[in-house]
Amino acid sequence: MDRGALEGIVVVLWETQDRVNVAGTIRAMKNFGLERLRLVNPAEWDPWRIEGIAHDTAEIVARTEIHDSLQGALADCAFVVGMTARSRRAKRALTRPRSLAPELLERALDAVEGRAGPVAILYGREDHGLSNEALDLCHRTAHIPTNPEHASLNLAQAVLVMAYELWMAAEGEAQPFRGPRREAPPPTVEFLEMLFADAERALWSVDFFKSRQTESVMRTLRELVHRSDLDQREAAFLRAISIEIVKYLQRKGVYNEAWEGRGSA
């Protein structure tokens, strides 16, 4: 699914009490590609202060809509999901964000392409959540599974969880990890043998083998290096450490020459 479908999703906050939660919501939206926010009767709305808390979100703040009623905020929406942490007596279509996200993106794509109204994700007040009357306007109810002993999430955290699942369904799963600054080929067997020889020499120089079997230690070191799947730069780095240990001890006049007598090259 293309991330462009996210444009068809609006986040609706009903009667928020704290501007910090609004700012946290906007920050979470920016992190995960959501740009449309509607506030219904917020206790306070100060764009300057909000942007001061949620840095680099001016475009979302400027685009935020303020509504006097929940019905007005949802009027043009074709699908509404109510987020709730409380169990309800009324039988409702209940689901979880991860399983719901792909469906929401499909519906949101219809909105982007002009075949339907937007998809709304509705959150209630910080103290009471969504009322039954508010949930009556929802097509689906979503619940974020949490520790049963402390189930209620902070408003901005709840927005972040849903936004994350939407982003993962839209693009996140396919988003590549950032590669290293410089790629390097794997080291050759010849180079690794030089690394092991220099490492053994460095270990002899600090008397590491005085109570240990040399072959056993070096075999363990070989296994560690092979399992690490080093590239050429990393192997060269380890070899340089071993070489510098020997050079330092030689400069200080405390180099242990026992290794030299083993006939190693």
VEXDREN-2710 file (C-alpha; in Angstrom, 1 decimal):
% VEXDREN-2710
k/r/px/py/pz
1/MET/0.0/0.0/0.0
2/ASP/1.3/3.5/-0.9
3/ARG/1.7/6.0/1.9
4/GLY/-0.4/8.4/-0.2
5/ALA/-3.5/6.6/1.3
6/LEU/-2.6/8.2/4.7
7/GLU/-3.9/11.5/3.3
8/GLY/-7.4/10.0/3.4
9/ILE/-7.2/9.6/7.2
10/VAL/-8.2/12.2/9.7
11/VAL/-7.5/12.1/13.4
12/VAL/-10.4/13.5/15.5
13/LEU/-9.9/14.5/19.2
14/TRP/-13.1/15.1/21.1
15/GLU/-13.0/17.6/24.0
16/THR/-9.3/17.4/24.8
17/GLN/-8.4/19.0/28.1
18/ASP/-4.6/19.5/27.8
19/ARG/-2.7/21.2/25.0
20/VAL/0.3/19.0/25.8
21/ASN/-1.7/16.0/24.7
22/VAL/-2.7/17.8/21.5
23/ALA/0.9/18.6/20.8
24/GLY/1.9/15.0/21.5
25/THR/-0.8/13.9/19.1
26/ILE/0.5/16.2/16.4
27/ARG/4.1/15.1/16.9
28/ALA/3.0/11.4/16.6
29/MET/1.1/12.2/13.4
30/LYS/4.1/13.9/11.9
31/ASN/6.3/10.9/12.8
32/PHE/4.0/8.5/10.9
33/GLY/2.8/10.5/8.0
34/LEU/-0.7/11.6/9.1
35/GLU/-1.4/15.3/8.4
36/ARG/-5.1/15.9/9.0
37/LEU/-6.3/16.7/12.5
38/ARG/-9.8/17.8/13.7
39/LEU/-10.4/19.1/17.3
40/VAL/-13.9/19.1/18.7
41/ASN/-14.5/21.6/21.5
42/PRO/-10.9/21.6/22.8
43/ALA/-10.4/23.2/26.3
44/GLU/-7.6/25.3/24.7
45/TRP/-6.2/25.8/21.3
46/ASP/-3.1/27.9/21.0
47/PRO/-1.2/27.1/17.7
48/TRP/1.9/29.0/18.8
49/ARG/2.2/27.1/22.0
50/ILE/1.3/23.8/20.4
51/GLU/4.0/24.2/17.7
52/GLY/6.5/25.2/20.5
53/ILE/5.9/21.8/22.1
54/ALA/5.6/19.8/18.9
55/HIS/8.6/21.1/16.9
56/ASP/8.7/21.1/13.1
57/THR/4.9/20.5/12.8
58/ALA/3.8/23.9/11.5
59/GLU/2.0/22.4/8.4
60/ILE/-0.2/20.1/10.6
61/VAL/-0.9/22.8/13.1
62/ALA/-1.9/25.3/10.3
63/ARG/-4.2/22.7/8.8
64/THR/-6.0/21.7/12.0
65/GLU/-9.7/22.2/12.0
66/ILE/-11.8/23.2/15.0
67/HIS/-15.3/22.0/15.3
68/ASP/-18.2/22.8/17.7
69/SER/-19.8/19.3/17.6
70/LEU/-18.7/15.8/17.0
71/GLN/-21.4/15.3/14.4
72/GLY/-20.0/18.3/12.5
73/ALA/-16.4/16.9/12.7
74/LEU/-17.5/13.5/11.3
75/ALA/-20.2/14.7/8.9
76/ASP/-18.1/14.1/5.7
77/CYS/-16.5/10.9/6.9
78/ALA/-17.4/7.6/5.2
79/PHE/-15.9/5.4/8.0
80/VAL/-15.2/6.1/11.6
81/VAL/-13.2/4.1/14.1
82/GLY/-13.6/4.8/17.8
83/MET/-10.6/4.1/20.0
84/THR/-11.5/2.9/23.5
85/ALA/-9.8/1.2/26.4
86/ARG/-13.0/0.4/28.4
87/SER/-15.2/-2.6/27.9
88/ARG/-18.8/-1.8/27.0
89/ARG/-22.1/-3.5/27.7
90/ALA/-23.4/-2.8/24.2
91/LYS/-22.3/-5.3/21.6
92/ARG/-19.9/-3.5/19.2
93/ALA/-17.7/-4.5/16.3
94/LEU/-14.4/-4.6/18.2
95/THR/-10.9/-5.0/16.7
96/ARG/-7.2/-4.1/17.2
97/PRO/-5.1/-1.6/15.4
98/ARG/-2.7/-4.1/13.7
99/SER/-5.5/-6.1/12.0
100/LEU/-7.5/-2.9/11.3
101/ALA/-4.8/-0.8/9.7
102/PRO/-4.8/-2.5/6.2
103/GLU/-8.6/-2.1/5.9
104/LEU/-8.4/1.6/6.9
105/LEU/-5.8/2.2/4.3
106/GLU/-7.9/0.6/1.6
107/ARG/-10.9/2.8/2.6
108/ALA/-8.6/5.9/2.9
109/LEU/-7.4/5.3/-0.7
110/ASP/-11.0/5.5/-1.8
111/ALA/-11.1/8.9/-0.1
112/VAL/-7.9/10.1/-1.7
113/GLU/-9.2/9.1/-5.2
114/GLY/-12.5/10.8/-4.6
115/ARG/-14.7/7.7/-4.4
116/ALA/-15.6/8.2/-0.7
117/GLY/-15.3/10.5/2.3
118/PRO/-12.3/10.3/4.6
119/VAL/-11.6/7.7/7.3
120/ALA/-11.8/9.1/10.8
121/ILE/-10.0/7.8/13.9
122/LEU/-11.8/9.2/16.9
123/TYR/-10.3/9.6/20.4
124/GLY/-12.2/10.9/23.5
125/ARG/-11.4/13.0/26.5
126/GLU/-8.4/12.3/28.6
127/ASP/-10.5/11.6/31.7
128/HIS/-13.5/9.7/30.4
129/GLY/-12.7/8.6/26.9
130/LEU/-15.5/8.2/24.4
131/SER/-19.1/8.2/25.5
132/ASN/-21.6/5.6/24.3
133/GLU/-23.2/8.3/22.3
134/ALA/-19.9/9.1/20.5
135/LEU/-19.3/5.4/19.8
136/ASP/-22.8/5.2/18.3
137/LEU/-21.4/7.3/15.4
138/CYS/-18.5/4.8/14.8
139/HIS/-18.5/1.9/12.3
140/ARG/-15.9/0.1/14.3
141/THR/-14.4/0.1/17.8
142/ALA/-10.6/-0.5/18.2
143/HIS/-8.9/-1.5/21.4
144/ILE/-5.1/-1.4/22.0
145/PRO/-4.1/-4.4/24.1
146/THR/-2.2/-3.3/27.2
147/ASN/-1.4/-4.6/30.7
148/PRO/-4.8/-5.4/32.2
149/GLU/-3.7/-3.9/35.5
150/HIS/-3.0/-0.6/33.9
151/ALA/-5.0/-0.5/30.7
152/SER/-5.5/3.2/30.0
153/LEU/-3.0/4.9/27.7
154/ASN/-2.2/8.6/27.5
155/LEU/-4.1/10.2/24.6
156/ALA/-1.0/11.0/22.5
157/GLN/0.4/7.5/23.2
158/ALA/-2.8/5.9/21.9
159/VAL/-2.6/8.1/18.8
160/LEU/1.0/7.0/18.3
161/VAL/0.2/3.3/18.5
162/MET/-2.6/3.6/15.8
163/ALA/-0.4/5.9/13.7
164/TYR/2.5/3.4/13.9
165/GLU/0.3/0.5/12.7
166/LEU/-1.0/2.6/9.8
167/TRP/2.5/3.6/8.8
168/MET/3.8/0.0/9.0
169/ALA/0.9/-1.2/6.8
170/ALA/1.4/1.6/4.3
171/GLU/5.2/1.8/4.0
172/GLY/7.1/0.8/7.2
173/GLU/7.5/-2.9/6.6
174/ALA/9.2/-2.1/3.2
175/GLN/11.2/0.8/4.5
176/PRO/14.9/-0.1/4.2
177/PHE/17.5/0.3/7.0
178/ARG/20.1/3.0/6.4
179/GLY/23.2/1.4/5.0
180/PRO/26.8/2.1/6.2
181/ARG/28.6/5.1/4.9
182/ARG/31.1/3.0/3.0
183/GLU/30.5/-0.6/1.9
184/ALA/33.4/-3.0/2.1
185/PRO/33.8/-6.5/0.7
186/PRO/34.2/-9.6/2.9
187/PRO/37.8/-10.3/3.9
188/THR/39.7/-13.1/2.1
189/VAL/40.9/-16.2/3.9
190/GLU/44.5/-14.9/3.5
191/PHE/43.7/-11.6/5.2
192/LEU/41.9/-13.4/8.1
193/GLU/44.9/-15.6/8.6
194/MET/47.0/-12.5/9.0
195/LEU/44.5/-11.1/11.5
196/PHE/44.6/-14.3/13.6
197/ALA/48.4/-14.3/13.5
198/ASP/48.6/-10.7/14.6
199/ALA/46.0/-11.3/17.3
200/GLU/47.9/-14.3/18.6
201/ARG/51.1/-12.3/18.7
202/ALA/49.4/-9.5/20.6
203/LEU/47.9/-12.0/23.1
204/TRP/51.4/-13.6/23.7
205/SER/52.9/-10.1/24.2
206/VAL/50.6/-9.5/27.2
207/ASP/51.2/-13.0/28.5
208/PHE/47.5/-14.0/27.9
209/PHE/48.3/-17.7/27.4
210/LYS/50.2/-18.3/30.7
211/SER/47.4/-20.4/32.1
212/ARG/45.5/-21.1/28.9
213/GLN/45.9/-23.5/25.9
214/THR/46.9/-21.4/22.9
215/GLU/45.1/-23.6/20.3
216/SER/41.9/-23.6/22.3
217/VAL/41.9/-19.8/22.7
218/MET/42.7/-19.2/19.1
219/ARG/40.1/-21.6/17.9
220/THR/37.5/-19.8/20.0
221/LEU/38.7/-16.5/18.6
222/ARG/38.4/-17.9/15.0
223/GLU/34.8/-19.0/15.7
224/LEU/33.9/-15.6/17.1
225/VAL/35.3/-13.8/14.0
226/HIS/33.6/-16.2/11.6
227/ARG/30.2/-15.9/13.3
228/SER/30.5/-12.1/13.2
229/ASP/30.7/-12.1/9.4
230/LEU/33.1/-9.2/9.4
231/ASP/33.7/-7.1/6.3
232/GLN/37.2/-6.0/5.1
233/ARG/37.2/-2.7/7.0
234/GLU/36.1/-4.4/10.3
235/ALA/38.7/-7.1/10.0
236/ALA/41.4/-4.5/9.2
237/PHE/40.3/-2.6/12.3
238/LEU/40.8/-5.6/14.5
239/ARG/44.1/-6.4/13.0
240/ALA/45.3/-2.8/13.5
241/ILE/44.4/-3.1/17.2
242/SER/46.6/-6.2/17.6
243/ILE/49.5/-4.6/15.7
244/GLU/49.4/-1.4/17.8
245/ILE/49.4/-3.4/21.0
246/VAL/52.6/-5.0/20.0
247/LYS/54.2/-1.8/18.8
248/TYR/53.2/0.0/22.0
249/LEU/54.8/-2.7/24.2
250/GLN/57.9/-2.7/22.0
251/ARG/58.2/1.1/22.5
252/LYS/57.9/0.7/26.2
253/GLY/60.5/-2.0/26.3
254/VAL/58.1/-4.5/27.9
255/TYR/57.3/-6.7/24.9
256/ASN/57.1/-10.4/25.7
257/GLU/59.1/-12.2/23.0
258/ALA/57.7/-15.6/23.7
259/TRP/55.6/-15.5/20.6
260/GLU/58.7/-15.0/18.4
261/GLY/60.1/-18.3/19.4
262/ARG/57.0/-20.2/18.2
263/GLY/58.2/-19.7/14.6
264/SER/55.1/-17.6/13.6
265/ALA/55.4/-15.3/10.7
END
